[in-house]
């Protein structure tokens, strides 16, 4: 299926922006961190399904192998984040994600009122939904690691029962599944955003439409850099 008559790109795909009309959105280090974290999360979820869903467990078998892969992929989950801290671009984006501005509250109000126009949802490099997702998933990973370690090393905190750890771990795992699926759905609805994560660059028109405050910030940085060169 084509998006328009005579178009050579399938619907739902984004054309690579022209070099003269593109903005650098993510560095190589940031894209590697995102990709590695995504792969580790996928391994965790798939192996968890093989351990806890009966029909799938019978189909796959190798329960001990699945448990070992699940444990070590879970422990390794924060590793890309920690390595990413060596990147100045990654640290700068962490500061952006950790900062809630006035226009982020406006973005959330527009979501509650079902207003979908870009003008009603102003955003910097990351919108309010992305900031909430990043904070929630970071906290969820920490809780999952803690409860997983309590299940693995039962004597680690003897005053917390293994049953309680299993309950929290399983309940949060289902929550993560739904949240990650929602994140993936949003990504598939925005091919330009996927292009930015895949290549590091997005079109200036897309940035102006959905992340205009970030684009103004980038322009300000460019002016400052040229002034320094002079």
C-alpha positions as CSV (number, residue, x, y, z in Angstrom):
1,X,0.0,0.0,0.0
2,X,1.3,3.4,-0.9
3,X,0.7,6.6,1.0
4,X,-0.2,8.7,-2.1
5,X,-0.5,8.2,-5.8
6,X,3.0,7.9,-7.2
7,X,4.6,7.7,-3.9
8,X,7.5,5.2,-3.5
9,X,7.3,4.9,0.3
10,X,4.8,2.6,2.0
11,X,2.3,4.2,4.4
12,X,3.8,4.6,7.9
13,X,7.3,5.1,6.8
14,X,9.4,8.3,7.0
15,X,11.7,9.4,4.3
16,X,15.2,10.2,5.3
17,X,15.4,14.0,5.8
18,X,17.4,16.0,3.3
19,X,20.8,16.9,4.8
20,X,20.0,20.6,4.5
21,X,16.7,20.2,6.3
22,X,17.6,17.9,9.2
23,X,18.3,18.3,12.9
24,X,20.6,16.0,15.0
25,X,18.3,14.5,17.7
26,X,20.3,11.7,19.2
27,X,24.0,10.9,19.4
28,X,25.4,7.4,18.6
29,X,25.9,6.7,22.3
30,X,22.2,7.5,23.0
31,X,21.0,5.3,20.3
32,X,23.1,2.4,21.4
33,X,21.9,2.8,25.0
34,X,18.3,2.9,23.8
35,X,18.7,-0.1,21.6
36,X,20.6,-2.2,24.1
37,X,18.1,-1.4,26.9
38,X,15.3,-2.4,24.5
39,X,16.9,-5.7,23.6
40,X,17.5,-6.6,27.3
41,X,14.0,-5.6,28.2
42,X,12.6,-7.8,25.3
43,X,14.7,-10.8,26.5
44,X,13.4,-10.3,30.1
45,X,9.8,-10.2,29.0
46,X,10.1,-13.2,26.6
47,X,11.9,-15.4,29.1
48,X,9.4,-14.3,31.8
49,X,6.6,-15.4,29.5
50,X,8.4,-18.8,29.0
51,X,8.6,-19.2,32.7
52,X,5.1,-18.2,33.8
53,X,2.7,-19.0,31.0
54,X,2.1,-22.7,31.1
55,X,1.4,-23.5,27.4
56,X,4.5,-21.4,26.3
57,X,6.6,-23.1,29.0
58,X,5.6,-26.5,27.7
59,X,6.3,-25.5,24.1
60,X,9.8,-24.0,24.8
61,X,10.9,-26.3,27.7
62,X,14.5,-25.7,29.0
63,X,13.1,-24.0,32.2
64,X,16.5,-23.8,33.8
65,X,18.0,-22.1,30.8
66,X,15.1,-19.7,30.6
67,X,15.5,-18.8,34.3
68,X,19.2,-18.2,33.9
69,X,18.8,-16.0,30.9
70,X,16.0,-14.1,32.6
71,X,18.1,-13.5,35.8
72,X,21.2,-12.3,34.0
73,X,19.4,-10.1,31.4
74,X,17.5,-8.5,34.4
75,X,20.7,-7.8,36.3
76,X,22.3,-6.4,33.1
77,X,19.4,-4.1,32.4
78,X,20.9,-1.0,34.1
79,X,24.3,-1.6,32.4
80,X,23.6,0.4,29.2
81,X,22.4,3.3,31.3
82,X,25.5,3.3,33.4
83,X,27.8,3.1,30.4
84,X,25.8,5.9,28.8
85,X,26.7,8.2,31.6
86,X,30.1,8.6,30.0
87,X,28.4,10.4,27.1
88,X,27.8,14.2,27.6
89,X,24.8,14.1,25.2
90,X,23.2,11.3,27.3
91,X,23.7,13.2,30.5
92,X,22.2,16.3,29.0
93,X,19.1,14.4,27.9
94,X,18.8,12.9,31.4
95,X,18.6,16.4,32.8
96,X,15.9,17.3,30.2
97,X,13.9,14.2,31.2
98,X,14.3,15.1,34.9
99,X,13.0,18.6,34.5
100,X,9.2,19.4,34.3
101,X,8.4,22.8,32.8
102,X,5.3,24.9,32.7
103,X,4.6,23.8,29.1
104,X,4.7,20.2,30.2
105,X,1.7,20.8,32.4
106,X,0.0,22.4,29.4
107,X,0.8,19.2,27.4
108,X,-0.9,17.0,30.1
109,X,-3.9,19.3,30.3
110,X,-4.3,19.0,26.5
111,X,-4.1,15.2,26.8
112,X,-6.9,15.2,29.4
113,X,-9.0,17.4,27.2
114,X,-8.3,15.2,24.2
115,X,-6.7,18.1,22.3
116,X,-4.4,16.7,19.7
117,X,-3.1,19.7,17.8
118,X,0.7,20.4,18.2
119,X,-0.1,23.9,19.2
120,X,-2.0,22.6,22.2
121,X,0.8,20.2,23.2
122,X,4.0,22.2,23.3
123,X,7.2,20.2,24.0
124,X,10.9,20.6,24.4
125,X,13.1,17.8,23.2
126,X,10.9,15.4,25.1
127,X,7.2,15.8,25.8
128,X,5.6,15.3,29.2
129,X,4.4,11.8,28.3
130,X,8.0,10.7,27.4
131,X,9.3,12.2,30.7
132,X,6.6,10.4,32.7
133,X,7.4,7.1,30.9
134,X,11.1,7.5,31.4
135,X,10.7,8.1,35.1
136,X,8.2,5.3,35.6
137,X,10.2,2.7,33.7
138,X,13.4,3.6,35.6
139,X,11.6,3.2,38.9
140,X,10.0,-0.1,37.8
141,X,13.3,-1.5,36.7
142,X,14.8,-0.8,40.1
143,X,11.9,-2.5,41.9
144,X,12.0,-5.5,39.5
145,X,15.8,-5.9,40.2
146,X,15.3,-5.6,44.0
147,X,12.5,-8.2,44.1
148,X,14.3,-10.4,41.6
149,X,17.4,-10.4,43.9
150,X,15.2,-11.2,46.9
151,X,13.8,-14.2,45.0
152,X,17.2,-15.3,43.9
153,X,19.0,-14.8,47.2
154,X,16.3,-15.6,49.7
155,X,18.5,-14.8,52.7
156,X,19.3,-11.3,51.5
157,X,16.6,-9.6,53.5
158,X,15.1,-12.2,55.8
159,X,12.4,-9.9,57.1
160,X,10.8,-9.7,53.6
161,X,9.2,-13.0,52.6
162,X,9.9,-14.6,49.3
163,X,6.1,-14.7,48.6
164,X,5.8,-10.9,49.0
165,X,8.8,-10.4,46.6
166,X,7.2,-12.8,44.0
167,X,3.8,-11.0,44.3
168,X,5.3,-7.5,43.7
169,X,7.6,-8.9,40.9
170,X,4.8,-10.6,39.0
171,X,2.3,-7.7,39.4
172,X,4.9,-5.1,38.2
173,X,5.9,-7.4,35.4
174,X,2.4,-7.2,33.9
175,X,2.3,-3.5,34.4
176,X,5.6,-3.2,32.5
177,X,4.2,-5.3,29.6
178,X,1.3,-3.0,29.1
179,X,3.4,0.2,29.5
180,X,6.0,-1.0,27.0
181,X,3.4,-2.1,24.5
182,X,1.9,1.4,24.8
183,X,5.4,2.9,24.2
184,X,5.9,0.7,21.1
185,X,2.4,1.6,19.8
186,X,3.3,5.3,20.0
187,X,6.6,4.7,18.3
188,X,4.9,2.9,15.4
189,X,2.5,5.7,15.0
190,X,5.3,8.2,14.5
191,X,7.8,7.0,11.8
192,X,9.7,10.3,12.0
193,X,10.5,9.7,15.7
194,X,11.6,6.1,14.8
195,X,13.8,7.6,12.1
196,X,15.4,9.9,14.7
197,X,16.2,7.0,16.9
198,X,17.5,4.9,14.0
199,X,19.7,7.5,12.3
200,X,20.1,10.2,14.9
201,X,18.5,12.9,12.7
202,X,14.9,14.2,12.1
203,X,13.4,16.6,9.7
204,X,13.3,20.2,10.8
205,X,9.6,20.4,9.9
206,X,8.8,17.5,12.2
207,X,10.8,19.1,15.0
208,X,9.1,22.4,14.4
209,X,5.7,20.8,14.6
210,X,6.1,18.6,17.6
211,X,9.1,19.8,19.5
212,X,9.3,23.5,18.7
213,X,10.8,24.6,22.0
214,X,13.6,22.2,21.6
215,X,14.2,23.5,18.0
216,X,14.4,27.0,19.3
217,X,16.9,25.8,22.0
218,X,19.0,24.2,19.3
219,X,19.0,27.4,17.2
220,X,20.0,29.4,20.3
221,X,22.9,27.0,20.8
222,X,24.0,27.4,17.2
223,X,24.0,31.2,17.4
224,X,26.0,31.0,20.7
225,X,28.6,28.7,19.1
226,X,29.0,31.0,16.0
227,X,29.4,34.0,18.4
228,X,32.1,32.1,20.3
229,X,33.9,31.3,17.0
230,X,33.9,35.0,16.1
